[in-house]
Amino acid sequence: MRHGETDSNRQGLALGRADVSLNETGRRQAELLAVALSSQPMVAVYASPLSRTVDTARPIASATSLTVEIDSRLIEMDVGELDGLAFNEVRERYPGLLETWVSEGGPAHAMPGGERLIDVQARVTDAVRSLAELHSEQAICAVTHNFVILSLLADILGIDLAGFRRLRHAVAGVTTIEVKNDRRRILRFNDTCHVAPEG
C-alpha cells in the first residue's frame, strides 16, 4: 500500500527521499487502514525507511499484533534535486526534463542528482520476489511509495515502463498481489474505500 497523505502530496510537490511526515489527514488514513486490515491474517508488516511509511505501517502492525520491519528496497525513487519542487519550478530550473521523463526512454534517464526509474523497478521486483519466498503462502503488508508501486505494477501488467503514468495509485490506497511460484496476479488495485468520506 501507499503511505498516507503528507503536505507535499497535498501541495502537488515532487517527493522522493525527503523524510516528510504524514499530515493530519495521513495520520487519520493510517488509523483507518489499520481498522480495515485488522482482521487480515498477516504474518509481517514491512515499510520503507522513511517516516511517512513507518508511521502508516505502525497502526497496522499494532492492530495485527506485529512490529514494523524496515526494508530499504521499498524506499521511494531518489528524485535528487527535484525533491520539494512544484512542477512549474521543475520546468523553470530543468527545461525539457519533464518531456524527457514522459518519453519512451524516460525511465532510463536519471533525475538530476537522483536515480533512474528502471533501477526502482529492478529493486522492487527483487524485493517482492524475496519477500514472497520468505513468506510463501502467507499474507504480508508492505507500505511503500508511488513510484515503487507504479513501477512494480507496470512489470506485473506487462506494460512498458515508459507507460507507467497511465496508472494511478492514491495515498493510502491498497493493492493486493498474489505471488505463486513465478506467477503474479493483481487481486485488488488502488482500493481506497476504507478512507472514502462517509455519506
MIDOSE-1310 file (N, C-alpha, C; in nm, 2 decimals, decimal comma, always signed):
residues 199
mrhg	+0,08/-0,12/+0,00/+0,00/+0,00/+0,00/+0,09/+0,12/+0,00; +0,03/+0,23/-0,04/+0,10/+0,36/-0,04/+0,07/+0,43/+0,09; +0,17/+0,50/+0,14/+0,16/+0,57/+0,27/+0,05/+0,67/+0,27; +0,01/+0,72/+0,38/-0,09/+0,82/+0,39/-0,04/+0,96/+0,34
etds	-0,13/+1,05/+0,34/-0,11/+1,18/+0,29/+0,00/+1,27/+0,37; +0,08/+1,34/+0,29/+0,17/+1,44/+0,35/+0,13/+1,58/+0,29; +0,19/+1,68/+0,35/+0,16/+1,81/+0,30/+0,22/+1,83/+0,16; +0,33/+1,76/+0,13/+0,39/+1,76/+0,00/+0,29/+1,70/-0,10
nrqg	+0,23/+1,59/-0,07/+0,13/+1,53/-0,16/+0,01/+1,63/-0,18; -0,03/+1,69/-0,08/-0,15/+1,78/-0,09/-0,11/+1,90/-0,18; +0,01/+1,95/-0,17/+0,05/+2,06/-0,24/+0,10/+2,03/-0,38; +0,11/+1,90/-0,42/+0,15/+1,86/-0,55/+0,30/+1,88/-0,58
lalg	+0,38/+1,87/-0,47/+0,52/+1,88/-0,48/+0,59/+1,75/-0,52; +0,70/+1,76/-0,59/+0,78/+1,64/-0,62/+0,83/+1,59/-0,48; +0,82/+1,46/-0,46/+0,85/+1,40/-0,33/+0,93/+1,26/-0,36; +1,05/+1,26/-0,32/+1,13/+1,14/-0,33/+1,17/+1,09/-0,19
radv	+1,30/+1,11/-0,16/+1,35/+1,06/-0,03/+1,36/+1,16/+0,08; +1,30/+1,28/+0,05/+1,29/+1,38/+0,17/+1,20/+1,31/+0,27; +1,25/+1,32/+0,40/+1,17/+1,25/+0,50/+1,06/+1,34/+0,56; +0,95/+1,34/+0,48/+0,84/+1,43/+0,51/+0,74/+1,34/+0,59
slne	+0,69/+1,40/+0,69/+0,59/+1,33/+0,78/+0,45/+1,33/+0,73; +0,37/+1,24/+0,78/+0,23/+1,24/+0,75/+0,17/+1,37/+0,80; +0,06/+1,42/+0,74/-0,01/+1,53/+0,79/-0,13/+1,47/+0,87; -0,22/+1,56/+0,92/-0,33/+1,51/+1,00/-0,42/+1,41/+0,92
tgrr	-0,44/+1,44/+0,79/-0,52/+1,35/+0,71/-0,45/+1,22/+0,70; -0,32/+1,22/+0,67/-0,24/+1,10/+0,66/-0,24/+1,01/+0,78; -0,24/+1,08/+0,90/-0,24/+1,00/+1,03/-0,38/+0,94/+1,04; -0,49/+1,01/+1,00/-0,62/+0,95/+1,01/-0,63/+0,83/+0,91
qael	-0,57/+0,85/+0,79/-0,58/+0,74/+0,69/-0,51/+0,62/+0,75; -0,40/+0,64/+0,82/-0,32/+0,52/+0,87/-0,41/+0,45/+0,97; -0,48/+0,52/+1,06/-0,57/+0,46/+1,15/-0,68/+0,38/+1,08; -0,74/+0,44/+0,98/-0,84/+0,37/+0,90/-0,79/+0,25/+0,83
lava	-0,67/+0,26/+0,78/-0,61/+0,14/+0,72/-0,60/+0,02/+0,82; -0,55/+0,06/+0,94/-0,54/-0,04/+1,05/-0,67/-0,11/+1,08; -0,78/-0,03/+1,09/-0,91/-0,09/+1,11/-0,95/-0,18/+1,00; -0,93/-0,14/+0,87/-0,97/-0,22/+0,76/-0,89/-0,35/+0,75
lssq	-0,76/-0,35/+0,79/-0,68/-0,46/+0,78/-0,66/-0,55/+0,91; -0,73/-0,50/+1,01/-0,71/-0,57/+1,14/-0,75/-0,72/+1,14; -0,84/-0,75/+1,06/-0,89/-0,89/+1,05/-0,81/-0,98/+0,95; -0,72/-0,92/+0,88/-0,64/-1,00/+0,78/-0,54/-1,08/+0,86
pmva	-0,52/-1,21/+0,81/-0,42/-1,30/+0,87/-0,28/-1,27/+0,83; -0,23/-1,15/+0,86/-0,09/-1,12/+0,81/+0,01/-1,17/+0,91; +0,13/-1,20/+0,85/+0,24/-1,25/+0,94/+0,35/-1,15/+0,95; +0,35/-1,05/+0,87/+0,46/-0,95/+0,87/+0,41/-0,81/+0,81
vyas	+0,46/-0,70/+0,87/+0,43/-0,57/+0,82/+0,57/-0,50/+0,79; +0,59/-0,47/+0,66/+0,71/-0,41/+0,61/+0,69/-0,26/+0,58; +0,79/-0,18/+0,59/+0,78/-0,04/+0,54/+0,92/+0,00/+0,49; +0,92/+0,11/+0,41/+1,04/+0,17/+0,37/+1,10/+0,24/+0,49
plsr	+1,22/+0,29/+0,48/+1,28/+0,36/+0,60/+1,22/+0,50/+0,63; +1,15/+0,55/+0,54/+1,10/+0,69/+0,56/+0,99/+0,70/+0,65; +0,98/+0,81/+0,73/+0,88/+0,82/+0,84/+0,74/+0,81/+0,79; +0,71/+0,86/+0,67/+0,57/+0,86/+0,63/+0,52/+0,72/+0,60
tvdt	+0,61/+0,62/+0,57/+0,57/+0,48/+0,55/+0,57/+0,41/+0,69; +0,67/+0,44/+0,77/+0,67/+0,38/+0,90/+0,55/+0,42/+0,99; +0,52/+0,55/+0,98/+0,40/+0,60/+1,06/+0,27/+0,55/+1,00; +0,26/+0,51/+0,88/+0,14/+0,45/+0,82/+0,14/+0,30/+0,86
arpi	+0,25/+0,24/+0,87/+0,26/+0,10/+0,90/+0,24/+0,07/+1,05; +0,28/+0,16/+1,14/+0,27/+0,13/+1,28/+0,13/+0,09/+1,33; +0,03/+0,17/+1,30/-0,11/+0,13/+1,34/-0,15/+0,00/+1,29; -0,11/-0,03/+1,16/-0,15/-0,16/+1,10/-0,08/-0,28/+1,18
asat	+0,05/-0,26/+1,21/+0,12/-0,36/+1,28/+0,06/-0,38/+1,42; +0,03/-0,27/+1,49/-0,03/-0,28/+1,62/-0,16/-0,35/+1,62; -0,24/-0,32/+1,52/-0,38/-0,39/+1,51/-0,37/-0,53/+1,48; -0,25/-0,58/+1,43/-0,24/-0,72/+1,39/-0,13/-0,79/+1,48
sltv	-0,10/-0,72/+1,59/+0,00/-0,77/+1,69/+0,13/-0,81/+1,63; +0,18/-0,72/+1,54/+0,31/-0,74/+1,47/+0,39/-0,61/+1,50; +0,52/-0,62/+1,45/+0,60/-0,50/+1,46/+0,64/-0,46/+1,31; +0,68/-0,34/+1,29/+0,71/-0,29/+1,16/+0,86/-0,33/+1,13
eids	+0,88/-0,40/+1,02/+1,01/-0,43/+0,97/+1,05/-0,34/+0,86; +1,17/-0,28/+0,87/+1,22/-0,19/+0,76/+1,29/-0,27/+0,65; +1,25/-0,23/+0,53/+1,31/-0,29/+0,41/+1,35/-0,17/+0,32; +1,48/-0,15/+0,31/+1,53/-0,03/+0,23/+1,50/-0,04/+0,08
rlie	+1,47/-0,16/+0,03/+1,43/-0,17/-0,11/+1,30/-0,11/-0,14; +1,22/-0,09/-0,04/+1,09/-0,03/-0,06/+1,09/+0,13/-0,06; +1,21/+0,19/-0,04/+1,22/+0,33/-0,04/+1,18/+0,40/-0,17; +1,13/+0,52/-0,16/+1,09/+0,59/-0,28/+1,20/+0,62/-0,38
mdvg	+1,17/+0,64/-0,50/+1,27/+0,68/-0,60/+1,34/+0,81/-0,55; +1,47/+0,81/-0,57/+1,55/+0,92/-0,54/+1,54/+1,02/-0,66; +1,46/+1,13/-0,63/+1,44/+1,23/-0,74/+1,54/+1,34/-0,73; +1,64/+1,33/-0,64/+1,75/+1,42/-0,64/+1,71/+1,56/-0,61
eldg	+1,76/+1,65/-0,70/+1,74/+1,79/-0,69/+1,59/+1,84/-0,71; +1,51/+1,75/-0,75/+1,37/+1,78/-0,77/+1,29/+1,78/-0,64; +1,34/+1,71/-0,54/+1,27/+1,69/-0,41/+1,22/+1,83/-0,36; +1,08/+1,83/-0,34/+1,02/+1,95/-0,28/+0,98/+2,06/-0,38
lafn	+1,01/+2,04/-0,50/+0,98/+2,14/-0,60/+0,84/+2,13/-0,66; +0,77/+2,24/-0,69/+0,65/+2,24/-0,76/+0,68/+2,21/-0,91; +0,59/+2,16/-0,99/+0,62/+2,13/-1,13/+0,66/+2,25/-1,21; +0,60/+2,37/-1,18/+0,64/+2,48/-1,26/+0,79/+2,52/-1,22
evre	+0,83/+2,49/-1,10/+0,97/+2,52/-1,07/+1,06/+2,42/-1,14; +1,02/+2,29/-1,15/+1,10/+2,19/-1,23/+1,11/+2,24/-1,37; +1,00/+2,29/-1,43/+1,01/+2,33/-1,57/+1,11/+2,45/-1,59; +1,11/+2,54/-1,49/+1,20/+2,66/-1,50/+1,34/+2,62/-1,48
rypg	+1,37/+2,54/-1,38/+1,51/+2,50/-1,35/+1,57/+2,40/-1,44; +1,48/+2,31/-1,49/+1,53/+2,20/-1,58/+1,45/+2,19/-1,70; +1,47/+2,28/-1,80/+1,39/+2,28/-1,92/+1,41/+2,15/-2,00; +1,30/+2,09/-2,04/+1,30/+1,97/-2,12/+1,30/+1,84/-2,03
llet	+1,33/+1,85/-1,90/+1,34/+1,73/-1,82/+1,20/+1,66/-1,82; +1,09/+1,73/-1,79/+0,97/+1,66/-1,78/+0,93/+1,59/-1,91; +0,96/+1,66/-2,02/+0,93/+1,60/-2,16/+1,01/+1,47/-2,18; +1,14/+1,47/-2,13/+1,22/+1,35/-2,14/+1,17/+1,24/-2,05
wvse	+1,12/+1,28/-1,93/+1,07/+1,19/-1,83/+0,95/+1,11/-1,88; +0,87/+1,18/-1,96/+0,75/+1,11/-2,01/+0,77/+1,04/-2,14; +0,89/+1,05/-2,20/+0,92/+0,99/-2,33/+0,94/+0,84/-2,31; +0,96/+0,78/-2,43/+0,98/+0,63/-2,43/+1,11/+0,59/-2,35
ggpa	+1,21/+0,67/-2,36/+1,33/+0,64/-2,30/+1,35/+0,70/-2,16; +1,24/+0,77/-2,11/+1,24/+0,84/-1,98/+1,29/+0,76/-1,86; +1,24/+0,63/-1,85/+1,28/+0,55/-1,73/+1,42/+0,52/-1,72; +1,50/+0,54/-1,83/+1,64/+0,51/-1,83/+1,72/+0,64/-1,80
hamp	+1,66/+0,75/-1,79/+1,73/+0,88/-1,75/+1,72/+0,90/-1,61; +1,83/+0,93/-1,54/+1,83/+0,96/-1,40/+1,78/+1,10/-1,38; +1,71/+1,12/-1,27/+1,68/+1,25/-1,22/+1,80/+1,33/-1,18; +1,81/+1,46/-1,20/+1,93/+1,53/-1,16/+1,97/+1,51/-1,01
gger	+2,08/+1,44/-1,00/+2,13/+1,40/-0,86/+2,05/+1,29/-0,80; +1,97/+1,22/-0,88/+1,89/+1,11/-0,83/+1,91/+0,98/-0,91; +1,81/+0,90/-0,92/+1,82/+0,77/-0,98/+1,72/+0,75/-1,10; +1,73/+0,64/-1,16/+1,65/+0,60/-1,28/+1,53/+0,52/-1,23
lidv	+1,42/+0,53/-1,30/+1,30/+0,45/-1,27/+1,33/+0,31/-1,30; +1,41/+0,27/-1,40/+1,43/+0,13/-1,42/+1,51/+0,07/-1,31; +1,58/+0,15/-1,23/+1,65/+0,09/-1,11/+1,55/+0,07/-1,00; +1,45/+0,16/-0,99/+1,35/+0,14/-0,89/+1,27/+0,02/-0,92
qarv	+1,24/+0,00/-1,04/+1,16/-0,13/-1,08/+1,24/-0,25/-1,05; +1,37/-0,25/-1,08/+1,46/-0,37/-1,05/+1,46/-0,40/-0,90; +1,47/-0,30/-0,82/+1,49/-0,33/-0,67/+1,35/-0,37/-0,61; +1,24/-0,31/-0,66/+1,11/-0,35/-0,60/+1,07/-0,49/-0,65
tdav	+1,10/-0,53/-0,77/+1,07/-0,66/-0,82/+1,15/-0,77/-0,74; +1,28/-0,73/-0,71/+1,36/-0,82/-0,63/+1,31/-0,83/-0,49; +1,26/-0,72/-0,44/+1,20/-0,72/-0,30/+1,08/-0,81/-0,29; +0,99/-0,79/-0,39/+0,87/-0,88/-0,39/+0,90/-1,02/-0,41
rsla	+1,00/-1,05/-0,49/+1,04/-1,19/-0,51/+1,09/-1,25/-0,38; +1,18/-1,18/-0,32/+1,24/-1,24/-0,20/+1,15/-1,24/-0,08; +1,06/-1,14/-0,07/+0,96/-1,15/+0,04/+0,86/-1,26/+0,02; +0,82/-1,28/-0,11/+0,73/-1,39/-0,14/+0,80/-1,53/-0,11
elhs	+0,93/-1,54/-0,13/+0,99/-1,67/-0,09/+1,00/-1,68/+0,06; +1,03/-1,57/+0,13/+1,04/-1,57/+0,27/+0,91/-1,61/+0,34; +0,80/-1,56/+0,28/+0,67/-1,58/+0,34/+0,57/-1,65/+0,24; +0,62/-1,76/+0,20/+0,55/-1,84/+0,10/+0,41/-1,89/+0,16
eqai	+0,31/-1,86/+0,08/+0,17/-1,90/+0,11/+0,12/-1,82/+0,23; +0,18/-1,71/+0,27/+0,14/-1,62/+0,38/+0,11/-1,48/+0,33; +0,03/-1,41/+0,41/-0,01/-1,27/+0,37/+0,08/-1,18/+0,45; +0,13/-1,08/+0,38/+0,21/-0,97/+0,44/+0,16/-0,84/+0,39
cavt	+0,20/-0,73/+0,46/+0,17/-0,60/+0,42/+0,30/-0,52/+0,40; +0,31/-0,45/+0,29/+0,43/-0,36/+0,26/+0,38/-0,22/+0,24; +0,43/-0,13/+0,32/+0,39/+0,01/+0,30/+0,50/+0,08/+0,23; +0,47/+0,14/+0,11/+0,58/+0,20/+0,03/+0,53/+0,32/-0,04
hnfv	+0,58/+0,35/-0,16/+0,56/+0,48/-0,22/+0,51/+0,47/-0,37; +0,47/+0,59/-0,42/+0,41/+0,60/-0,55/+0,49/+0,53/-0,66; +0,62/+0,58/-0,69/+0,69/+0,53/-0,80/+0,73/+0,38/-0,78; +0,75/+0,34/-0,66/+0,77/+0,20/-0,63/+0,66/+0,11/-0,67
ilsl	+0,54/+0,15/-0,63/+0,42/+0,08/-0,66/+0,39/+0,08/-0,81; +0,40/+0,19/-0,88/+0,37/+0,20/-1,02/+0,46/+0,12/-1,11; +0,59/+0,13/-1,07/+0,69/+0,05/-1,15/+0,67/-0,10/-1,13; +0,63/-0,14/-1,01/+0,60/-0,28/-0,99/+0,48/-0,33/-1,07
ladi	+0,37/-0,24/-1,06/+0,25/-0,28/-1,14/+0,27/-0,28/-1,29; +0,36/-0,19/-1,34/+0,39/-0,19/-1,48/+0,45/-0,32/-1,52; +0,54/-0,37/-1,43/+0,61/-0,50/-1,46/+0,51/-0,62/-1,46; +0,42/-0,62/-1,36/+0,33/-0,73/-1,34/+0,23/-0,73/-1,46
lgid	+0,18/-0,61/-1,50/+0,09/-0,60/-1,61/+0,15/-0,61/-1,75; +0,28/-0,61/-1,75/+0,35/-0,62/-1,88/+0,34/-0,49/-1,96; +0,33/-0,38/-1,89/+0,33/-0,25/-1,96/+0,47/-0,20/-1,97; +0,51/-0,14/-2,08/+0,64/-0,08/-2,09/+0,65/+0,02/-1,98
lagf	+0,76/+0,03/-1,92/+0,78/+0,12/-1,80/+0,75/+0,26/-1,84; +0,78/+0,30/-1,96/+0,75/+0,44/-2,00/+0,60/+0,47/-1,99; +0,52/+0,37/-1,99/+0,37/+0,39/-1,98/+0,32/+0,39/-1,84; +0,41/+0,39/-1,74/+0,36/+0,38/-1,60/+0,27/+0,49/-1,56
rrlr	+0,28/+0,61/-1,63/+0,20/+0,72/-1,59/+0,05/+0,70/-1,63; +0,02/+0,59/-1,70/-0,12/+0,56/-1,73/-0,19/+0,50/-1,60; -0,11/+0,46/-1,51/-0,16/+0,41/-1,38/-0,16/+0,52/-1,27; -0,25/+0,51/-1,18/-0,26/+0,60/-1,07/-0,28/+0,52/-0,94
hava	-0,21/+0,56/-0,84/-0,23/+0,50/-0,71/-0,24/+0,61/-0,60; -0,35/+0,61/-0,53/-0,38/+0,71/-0,44/-0,30/+0,69/-0,31; -0,28/+0,80/-0,23/-0,22/+0,79/-0,10/-0,32/+0,70/-0,02; -0,27/+0,61/+0,07/-0,34/+0,52/+0,15/-0,42/+0,42/+0,07
gvtt	-0,39/+0,41/-0,06/-0,46/+0,31/-0,14/-0,39/+0,17/-0,12; -0,47/+0,07/-0,14/-0,43/-0,07/-0,12/-0,44/-0,15/-0,25; -0,33/-0,21/-0,28/-0,32/-0,31/-0,40/-0,28/-0,44/-0,34; -0,35/-0,55/-0,38/-0,32/-0,68/-0,33/-0,26/-0,76/-0,45
ievk	-0,15/-0,82/-0,42/-0,08/-0,90/-0,53/-0,06/-1,04/-0,47; -0,10/-1,14/-0,55/-0,08/-1,28/-0,52/+0,05/-1,33/-0,60; +0,14/-1,39/-0,52/+0,26/-1,44/-0,58/+0,27/-1,59/-0,56; +0,26/-1,67/-0,66/+0,28/-1,81/-0,65/+0,38/-1,86/-0,75
ndrr	+0,49/-1,92/-0,70/+0,60/-1,95/-0,79/+0,64/-1,83/-0,87; +0,64/-1,84/-1,01/+0,67/-1,73/-1,09/+0,55/-1,65/-1,14; +0,44/-1,69/-1,09/+0,31/-1,62/-1,13/+0,28/-1,51/-1,04; +0,25/-1,39/-1,09/+0,20/-1,28/-1,01/+0,07/-1,23/-1,06
rilr	-0,03/-1,21/-0,97/-0,16/-1,17/-1,01/-0,20/-1,05/-0,92; -0,27/-0,95/-0,98/-0,32/-0,84/-0,91/-0,47/-0,87/-0,87; -0,49/-0,88/-0,74/-0,63/-0,92/-0,70/-0,71/-0,80/-0,66; -0,64/-0,69/-0,62/-0,71/-0,57/-0,58/-0,62/-0,45/-0,62
fndt	-0,68/-0,35/-0,68/-0,60/-0,24/-0,73/-0,65/-0,10/-0,68; -0,56/-0,03/-0,61/-0,58/+0,11/-0,57/-0,71/+0,12/-0,49; -0,74/+0,03/-0,40/-0,86/+0,03/-0,32/-0,85/+0,14/-0,21; -0,94/+0,23/-0,21/-0,94/+0,34/-0,11/-1,08/+0,35/-0,04
chva	-1,16/+0,24/-0,05/-1,29/+0,25/+0,01/-1,28/+0,27/+0,16; -1,17/+0,22/+0,23/-1,16/+0,23/+0,37/-1,13/+0,38/+0,42; -1,09/+0,46/+0,32/-1,06/+0,60/+0,36/-1,16/+0,70/+0,29; -1,26/+0,64/+0,22/-1,36/+0,73/+0,15/-1,44/+0,81/+0,25
peg	-1,47/+0,93/+0,22/-1,56/+1,01/+0,31/-1,69/+0,94/+0,33; -1,75/+0,96/+0,45/-1,88/+0,90/+0,47/-1,99/+0,97/+0,40; -2,10/+0,90/+0,37/-2,21/+0,97/+0,31/-2,20/+0,96/+0,16
